[in-house]
Each structure stands twice: as structure tokens, then as C-alpha cells.
Amino acid sequence: QVELVESGGGLVQPGGSLRLSCAASGSIFSIAFMDWYRQAPGKQREFVGRITSTGSTNYANSVKGRFTISRDNAKNTVYLQMNSLKPEDTAVYYCKLNIRNAEYWGQGTQVTVSS
């Protein structure tokens, strides 16, 4: 069983930055693809970005150039660095671990962008 725990959310002003972390239990982290998703109130959960086991990344157009995903396999942790935040980035952010035919979700962390 894999457990994912996100942290780092909070309230930030427009134009500010936050870094989210997602720590995974177990020994499979280094070979897993890791995704970040978000869900705003009243909206469907949407894909934010992915990092592969080899460190390749891809992002949703809405965050490209502002968000960066990285990983530290020694710490079983994936990060989401969010810069130039906008009010429309307000959402609960989730990480997802993908391995073989299984996927595991974290509990989410709230990010609120407001002045």
C-alpha cells in the first residue's frame, strides 16, 4: 500500500509563490510517474503536470512557464513550485502516484490566491 501526504498549501497574494510537497511511503517511488492535479470549487479535477521516473516533465497550458515539478527520489518526495500565482490557481492540489496499473492519490492541500 502506498500513502501520499501533501503539504505546503496556504494563502498567498497574487503574484506570489508557494512550493507544495508530496511525500510517498513505500519503495516504488523512484520508478513511479508522479502527477499533480487540482480541483477548484464547483469544477472538475484537472491535470496540472507530470514528472516521469527519469525526470521528464509536462504541464497543462494554464500553468506552463509558471509551475515546475521536481522530484527527490532519496526523500520519496515530489515538489510543485508555483510562481506568479493567480486567483484562478485557487484550488485543492493533489498528487498522484502511477505505477503499473495502479494509481494512488493524496488527501490534497488547499491553495488560496487572494489579496
C-alpha positions in Angstrom: 0.0 0.0 0.0 1.2 3.5 -0.9 0.4 6.6 1.1 0.9 10.1 -0.2 0.9 13.2 2.0 0.8 16.7 0.5 1.9 19.8 2.4 2.8 23.4 1.7 -0.5 24.8 0.8 -1.8 28.1 2.2 -2.9 31.6 1.5 -0.8 33.7 -0.9 -1.2 37.0 -2.6 -1.5 37.2 -6.4 2.0 37.2 -7.9 3.4 35.2 -5.0 4.9 31.8 -4.8 4.3 28.5 -3.0 6.0 25.1 -3.0 4.0 22.1 -2.5 5.5 18.8 -1.4 4.1 15.2 -1.7 5.8 12.6 0.3 5.3 8.9 -0.5 5.6 5.8 1.5 7.0 2.5 0.2 9.9 1.6 -2.1 8.4 2.1 -5.5 8.6 5.9 -5.7 11.7 6.0 -7.8 10.1 4.1 -10.7 6.7 5.8 -10.5 5.3 8.6 -12.6 4.0 11.4 -10.4 1.2 13.8 -11.3 -0.2 16.9 -9.8 -3.9 17.7 -10.2 -6.1 20.4 -8.8 -9.8 20.9 -8.2 -11.4 24.3 -7.8 -14.7 24.8 -6.1 -17.5 23.7 -8.4 -15.2 22.4 -11.1 -13.8 19.1 -12.1 -10.4 17.9 -11.1 -7.8 18.9 -13.7 -4.4 17.8 -14.6 -1.6 20.2 -13.7 1.6 18.4 -14.6 3.6 15.2 -14.6 7.2 14.1 -13.9 8.3 10.7 -15.1 10.7 8.3 -13.4 13.5 9.8 -15.4 12.7 13.4 -14.6 10.9 14.4 -17.8 8.1 16.8 -17.2 5.0 18.1 -19.0 2.4 20.7 -17.9 -1.0 21.9 -18.6 -1.0 25.0 -20.7 -2.6 27.0 -17.9 0.5 26.6 -15.7 3.3 26.2 -18.3 6.1 28.7 -17.5 4.9 29.4 -14.0 4.9 25.9 -12.3 7.8 23.5 -12.1 7.7 19.9 -10.9 10.7 18.2 -9.5 11.4 15.1 -7.5 13.9 13.8 -4.9 14.0 10.0 -5.0 16.2 9.9 -2.0 13.4 11.5 0.0 10.5 9.8 -1.8 9.2 13.3 -2.5 7.8 15.2 -5.4 7.5 19.0 -5.5 5.4 21.6 -7.2 6.9 25.0 -7.3 4.3 27.6 -8.2 5.3 31.1 -9.2 3.4 34.1 -10.4 0.2 32.7 -8.8 -3.1 34.0 -9.9 -6.5 33.9 -8.2 -7.6 31.3 -10.7 -5.0 29.0 -9.3 -7.0 28.7 -6.1 -7.9 25.0 -5.7 -7.1 21.9 -3.7 -4.0 20.4 -5.1 -3.5 16.6 -5.2 -0.6 14.4 -6.1 -1.0 11.1 -7.7 1.4 8.2 -8.0 1.2 6.0 -11.1 2.8 2.5 -11.0 2.0 -0.3 -13.4 -1.8 -0.5 -13.5 -2.4 1.2 -10.1 -2.7 4.8 -9.0 -2.7 6.3 -5.6 -3.9 9.8 -4.5 -3.0 12.0 -1.7 -5.5 13.8 0.5 -4.9 17.2 -1.1 -3.7 20.6 0.2 -5.6 23.9 -0.2 -4.0 26.7 -2.1 -5.8 30.1 -2.0 -4.6 33.0 -4.0 -6.2 36.2 -2.8 -5.3 39.7 -1.8 
